[in-house]
Amino acid sequence: MNVAVDNEKNVDIDDYFFLAGRVWNSKTEEYSAIDDSATSQKYFNNYPDAEQSFQDSNVFPELKGKDIKFDLIHVRYGVNRFLLSRIVF
């Protein structure tokens, strides 16, 4: 079962996961900015659902047909920890 939380308000603010997706541009050097307007995000309360969405290259339909960089991030007590990262061509 793949359960994304529709918005950030429905997750435990001390312990959650989110998937960030953005169009990949090989000339861009800074990809750690996950809170900009060009980044699509989905929030999860648990790792299995977040990891399953990370493996699904169609999780962000608005990015379909483009080269996409995915980052799976665990936020615990306000600290971001990058867990997984990949680029889908």
C-alpha positions as CSV (number, residue, x, y, z in Angstrom):
1,M,0.0,0.0,0.0
2,N,1.4,3.4,-1.0
3,V,0.2,6.1,1.2
4,A,1.4,9.6,0.7
5,V,0.3,12.3,3.1
6,D,-1.3,15.1,1.1
7,N,0.3,17.9,2.9
8,E,3.0,18.6,5.5
9,K,0.4,19.3,8.2
10,N,-0.6,15.6,8.5
11,V,2.8,14.2,9.4
12,D,4.5,13.9,12.8
13,I,6.7,17.0,12.7
14,D,9.4,15.3,14.7
15,D,9.7,12.2,12.5
16,Y,8.7,11.9,8.9
17,F,10.0,11.1,5.4
18,F,9.6,13.1,2.2
19,L,10.4,12.5,-1.4
20,A,11.7,15.4,-3.4
21,G,11.7,15.3,-7.2
22,R,13.0,17.9,-9.6
23,V,14.0,18.1,-13.3
24,W,17.7,17.0,-13.6
25,N,20.0,19.5,-15.3
26,S,23.6,18.3,-15.5
27,K,24.9,21.9,-15.5
28,T,23.3,22.8,-12.1
29,E,25.7,22.4,-9.3
30,E,23.4,22.9,-6.3
31,Y,20.8,20.2,-5.9
32,S,20.5,20.2,-2.1
33,A,17.9,23.1,-2.2
34,I,14.8,21.0,-1.6
35,D,12.4,23.8,-0.6
36,D,12.4,25.8,-3.8
37,S,9.4,26.1,-6.1
38,A,11.0,23.8,-8.8
39,T,10.9,20.8,-6.4
40,S,7.9,18.6,-6.1
41,Q,7.4,16.9,-2.7
42,K,5.4,14.1,-1.1
43,Y,5.3,13.4,2.6
44,F,5.2,10.0,4.4
45,N,4.8,8.8,7.9
46,N,6.8,5.7,7.4
47,Y,9.8,4.4,5.5
48,P,8.3,1.5,3.6
49,D,5.7,3.8,1.8
50,A,8.4,6.5,1.2
51,E,10.9,4.0,-0.3
52,Q,8.2,2.4,-2.5
53,S,7.4,5.8,-4.0
54,F,11.1,6.5,-4.4
55,Q,11.3,3.4,-6.6
56,D,8.3,4.5,-8.7
57,S,9.6,6.9,-11.4
58,N,6.0,8.0,-12.1
59,V,5.3,9.3,-8.6
60,F,5.3,12.9,-9.9
61,P,3.2,13.0,-13.1
62,E,4.0,16.6,-13.7
63,L,7.7,15.6,-14.3
64,K,6.9,12.7,-16.7
65,G,9.0,12.6,-19.8
66,K,11.9,14.5,-18.3
67,D,15.1,13.6,-16.6
68,I,14.3,13.6,-12.9
69,K,16.4,13.6,-9.7
70,F,14.8,12.0,-6.7
71,D,15.9,12.4,-3.1
72,L,14.4,10.5,-0.2
73,I,14.9,12.4,3.0
74,H,14.2,11.5,6.7
75,V,13.4,14.5,8.9
76,R,13.9,13.9,12.6
77,Y,13.6,16.7,15.1
78,G,14.1,19.2,12.3
79,V,17.3,17.6,10.9
80,N,17.3,16.5,7.3
81,R,19.1,13.2,6.5
82,F,19.4,12.2,2.9
83,L,18.7,8.5,2.7
84,L,18.5,7.7,-1.1
85,S,19.2,9.7,-4.2
86,R,18.9,8.7,-7.9
87,I,18.5,10.2,-11.3
88,V,16.0,8.7,-13.8
89,F,16.6,9.4,-17.5
